[in-house]
Amino acid sequence: MTITSKDKIHDIKCGLLQQLKEENAFWSYAPESVTPDNVRDEQLIALTMRYLDLDEIKQLFSIFPFKKIKDAWKKLLVPEGEYLYTLNRFFAWYYFKAKNPDAYLKSLQTRHLNAMFN
């Protein structure tokens, strides 16, 4: 179920950002500069998927459309290849329902590399 209340969405974003700060995801930023207004949605999505747990990732799906989450994942996490392979394999299978996560990730990574060099 997608939440449409702007206040509730803002509260969820603030909560996720606070948890990300506690995980030192923004180690190179001044803490006061990390606000919902200064962090792009795709950054929030990717960092949440990378550093937080299933309950927090579930919150993403309550405030963002599925396509936006998948696009952020493909753009920011999939290109990290081997470094996040196990995590990305899980996301491909669990959230994005890939029947063959290994082949799916390989095709996404190949597309990303082709886009970079063409």
C-alpha positions as CSV (number, residue, x, y, z in Angstrom):
1,M,0.0,0.0,0.0
2,T,1.4,3.4,-1.0
3,I,1.2,6.2,1.5
4,T,0.1,9.5,0.0
5,S,0.2,11.8,3.0
6,K,3.0,14.2,2.5
7,D,3.5,14.5,6.2
8,K,3.7,10.7,6.7
9,I,6.1,10.4,3.7
10,H,8.3,13.1,5.2
11,D,8.3,11.3,8.6
12,I,9.4,8.0,7.0
13,K,12.1,9.7,5.0
14,C,13.4,11.4,8.2
15,G,13.4,8.1,10.0
16,L,15.3,6.4,7.2
17,L,17.8,9.2,7.1
18,Q,18.3,9.0,10.8
19,Q,19.0,5.3,10.7
20,L,21.4,5.8,7.8
21,K,23.2,8.4,9.8
22,E,23.5,5.9,12.6
23,E,25.0,3.4,10.1
24,N,27.5,6.1,9.1
25,A,26.2,6.1,5.5
26,F,26.8,9.8,5.3
27,W,30.2,9.8,7.0
28,S,31.6,12.5,4.6
29,Y,28.8,14.9,5.1
30,A,28.0,17.4,7.9
31,P,25.2,15.7,9.8
32,E,23.0,18.8,9.7
33,S,23.2,18.9,5.9
34,V,21.5,15.4,5.5
35,T,17.8,16.3,5.3
36,P,15.0,15.0,3.1
37,D,15.3,18.2,1.1
38,N,19.0,17.6,0.4
39,V,19.0,13.9,-0.4
40,R,17.6,12.8,-3.7
41,D,15.0,10.0,-3.6
42,E,17.2,7.6,-5.6
43,Q,20.1,8.1,-3.2
44,L,17.8,7.4,-0.2
45,I,16.5,4.3,-1.9
46,A,20.0,3.0,-2.8
47,L,21.5,3.7,0.6
48,T,18.5,2.2,2.4
49,M,18.8,-1.0,0.3
50,R,22.6,-1.1,0.9
51,Y,22.8,-0.4,4.6
52,L,19.5,-1.1,6.3
53,D,17.3,-4.1,6.9
54,L,14.2,-5.6,5.3
55,D,11.8,-3.6,7.5
56,E,13.3,-0.3,6.3
57,I,13.3,-1.5,2.7
58,K,9.7,-2.4,3.1
59,Q,9.1,1.3,4.1
60,L,10.5,2.4,0.7
61,F,7.8,0.4,-1.1
62,S,5.2,2.2,1.0
63,I,6.4,5.7,-0.1
64,F,7.8,5.2,-3.6
65,P,6.5,3.5,-6.7
66,F,8.0,0.1,-7.5
67,K,9.5,1.4,-10.8
68,K,11.3,4.2,-9.0
69,I,12.9,1.7,-6.5
70,K,13.9,-0.7,-9.2
71,D,15.4,2.1,-11.4
72,A,17.4,3.4,-8.5
73,W,18.6,-0.1,-7.7
74,K,19.6,-0.7,-11.3
75,K,21.3,2.7,-11.6
76,L,23.2,2.9,-8.3
77,L,23.7,-0.6,-6.9
78,V,23.8,-3.1,-9.8
79,P,26.9,-1.4,-11.4
80,E,28.9,-2.2,-8.3
81,G,29.2,-5.7,-9.7
82,E,31.1,-8.2,-7.6
83,Y,31.3,-5.9,-4.6
84,L,27.5,-6.1,-4.0
85,Y,26.8,-9.3,-6.0
86,T,25.2,-11.3,-3.2
87,L,23.1,-8.4,-2.0
88,N,22.0,-7.6,-5.6
89,R,21.3,-11.2,-6.3
90,F,18.9,-11.3,-3.3
91,F,17.2,-8.1,-4.4
92,A,16.8,-9.4,-8.0
93,W,15.1,-12.6,-6.6
94,Y,13.2,-11.3,-3.6
95,Y,12.0,-7.8,-4.7
96,F,12.1,-7.9,-8.4
97,K,11.1,-11.5,-9.0
98,A,13.9,-12.5,-11.4
99,K,13.5,-16.2,-12.2
100,N,17.3,-16.5,-12.8
101,P,18.9,-13.7,-10.7
102,D,22.4,-14.5,-11.9
103,A,21.6,-14.2,-15.5
104,Y,19.4,-11.1,-14.8
105,L,22.2,-9.3,-13.0
106,K,24.7,-10.2,-15.7
107,S,22.4,-8.7,-18.4
108,L,21.9,-5.5,-16.3
109,Q,25.6,-5.2,-15.7
110,T,26.4,-5.8,-19.4
111,R,23.8,-3.1,-20.4
112,H,25.3,-0.7,-18.0
113,L,28.8,-1.3,-19.4
114,N,27.6,-1.0,-23.0
115,A,25.9,2.3,-22.2
116,M,29.2,3.6,-20.6
117,F,31.4,2.8,-23.6
118,N,29.0,3.4,-26.6
